Amino acid sequence: MIRIAIKDNHTIFRKSLSLLINKFKNMIVSVEASTEQELLEQLATSKIDIVLLNIAIDNNLDLGTPDIILKKFPNIKILILTPMSKSPIMSKVVDLGVHGYLDHQVNPEELEDALTTLSKDGFIFRNLSSVLPHVPISRTDKYVAIITEREIEIIKLAAKELSGKEIADSLNISLRTVEVHKKNLMTKTNSKNFIGVILYVLHHRVLKISDL
């Protein structure tokens, strides 16, 4: 069972989202919170797999809540829901190490799929193109991690949001090998999660957007 927490200060939206998710297979909303303090207090006493944060993306975005969750509860995945699908602010969200975001236009099937993917150590950035234009391109960095051909293959498949098992099957290797490669890539690139690896190879021109 995937245990989910929802934080939103709009009661109707929060309750409606909770009712929807509770209808999904193998999912339950265990925590509902309207404030950051309420959410953190409940996370401290509840076993949660994924936190959904409904955030209004604008130039005054307060990223305190996801940052605190990532530091205090590193095993919890964070999925941000936002009314805006394209914004330079999203690059800041990615830098924090959150595991994905979806805009409010997402349909129930996409949301269910996103939550399932996150529960399997994946990441969700359905509109990755909205983040990529704001990734700075570097040509002058003195050190760029050496990425092997096999790692490049894994990055390309992961960018298509294939699961670890799907990547393993596609490359005819074991799931354990895929997990080792992913861990090594995160270490090499000093990334908090695998979306950071993807942005790293684009930033350093190891790959082009058209390669993904």
C-alpha positions, 0 to 999 in steps of 0.5 A: 500500500502506498501511503500519501500525505497531501498539503494544501491550504484549500480545503475543497481541493485537498479533500477532493484530491484525497477522495480521488487518490483513495480510489486508486489501486493500492493507495491511501491518503494517510495525512491531510494538512493545511499548513507546513507545521501541521504537515511536519508534525504529522510526518513525524508520527506517520509512515508516509511514502509520498508527499503531494505539495500544491504550490503556486509557482510565481516569483515569490515561491517559498521553497521552504517546505520541500527543503525541510521535508527532504532534510528531515525525511529523506526517504519520503518522495515529494511530488509538487502540483502546480497551476503552471507547467512552464516557469523558470522557477521550476529549475529551482524546484529541481535543484532542491531534489524533489522527485517530480512535478505535475501541473493542474491539467493532469488527469486522474490516470496520469496522477495515478501513474505518477504516484506508482512510478514514484513509489518504485524509486522513479521520478516524474517530470511530465513536462521536462521541456518546461525545465530544460530551457532554463538549464544553464549550458556550461562550456568552461567547467574544468571538471566534467564527470566521465560518463560511460556508454552504458551509463548514457544508455541508462540515462536516455531510457530513464529520461523516458521514465522507464522503470528500473526493471524496464531499463534492465529488460531493454538492456538485457542486464539485471535490475541490480546492475541498473540500480548500481549504475544509477547510484554511481551516476548520482555520486559522479554528478553529485545529484540528489536524485536521477533527474539531477543526473539528466540535467547534469549531462545536459548542462555539461553537453554530454547529451543534447536535448534531442538525444533524450 
